[in-house]
Amino acid sequence: MMNQTGVEISITVVDADKIGSATSPLSLSKTVAVVSSSDTPKAGDIVAVHALTDSATYNMLELPTGRLAKINPGDLLIGVLGRRRALKGFVGDVPTTVKKGDELQLLNMGGVIGCCTGHHSSLGDAIRLEVIGLVCDEDGNVVNIADSALPTRTVLGESAPIVMIAGTSMNSGKTYAATELIKQATRAGLKVAAAKLSGVACLRDTLNMADHGAVATASFLDCGLPSTVDVDDLAPTAKAIIARLNEVSPDLIVIEMGDGILGGYSVETVFADLELREATAAVVFCASDYVGAWGGIELLRRRGVQVDVISGSVTDSQMGEDYVRTQFNVPAANARREGSALFELVMAKVGAARLMVSV
């Protein structure tokens, strides 16, 4: 058959063993049609692959249900082409062309697939994958998760108070702080919505938010992004996600910025947006050590953003909390040991922000 550009194409039907959660916006079945190649692959294109190798350290695939499934050599997997820039994980890019028989690698457990260019020293090599084809519609057009994306917005409009949680890098304590705030707010009788605005596609964090009481969750995946690497301006995506959460009329919106405020995930573009800054009632910054805490406070200050509370592993000991308070003059609270104190500090800022708006 011919595609829309008049090129002869051949469509094959394949049955997958496992589907990655990064494809979840499309609700794919395990039986899909594929074309053998694409000269213009894009981030978000759906790809079918065979697993060629195993991995002792990174061998699980998150399914659209959120359940983790072991990847076995020979499994036919469906994932999403995408980019990753993980300081403590894999680094990779979308290939310039894709054809049947090409070798790619698994970049994350959500099923983001690309050309791996490096990884953290604690990890083994990424699982090698052989391309079977790119998932297509009945006309042979490659399917992309952006096909059912939430449209971006240039204007946010009215919003419930936003608590923005950022950090130095992955594994700095952001998700724990976010879920603890959601839990404490829910127990206090507030209706909480939550989102993850940056990072690489995986449902684990938003499912965790829902498990702690969030009545609605969303992420950049809902806007058709397998990751936020190299997004020129993430603010329109952030506004679309926040607007969607406001549809449930929450009392509070808790936002986690995945990865760090420096790096390749475009986090800085969210903080650069004036409307988003004005809608943010409190900023929680998570760090692993004193230098990271100081750096986050200073870097955000230079961008016109005040850090209201320090959390993360730098506060795992009382000494760390005391140092941050006395040396940096910023409140600090540990999400694991004293979630209620963290919640009280944040809500004090939220209440002050509401008063300023009403005056």
Salt bridges, closest charged atoms under 4 A:
ASP45 OD1 - LYS42 NZ 3.96
ASP54 OD2 - LYS70 NZ 3.05
ASP75 OD2 - LYS18 NZ 2.67
ASP93 OD1 - ARG85 NH2 2.64
ASP102 OD1 - LYS99 NZ 3.12
GLU103 OE2 - ARG128 NE 2.91
ASP125 OD1 - HIS119 NE2 3.36
GLU180 OE1 - LYS183 NZ 3.22
ASP205 OD2 - LYS196 NZ 2.43
ASP230 OD2 - ARG85 NH2 3.90
GLU247 OE1 - ARG244 NE 3.49
ASP273 OD1 - LYS239 NZ 3.21
GLU275 OE1 - LYS239 NZ 3.06
GLU298 OE2 - ARG301 NH2 2.43
GLU298 OE2 - ARG302 NE 3.10
ASP308 OD1 - LYS349 NZ 3.49
GLU321 OE1 - ARG325 NH2 2.59
GLU321 OE2 - ARG337 NH2 2.63
ASP322 OD1 - ARG325 NH1 3.27
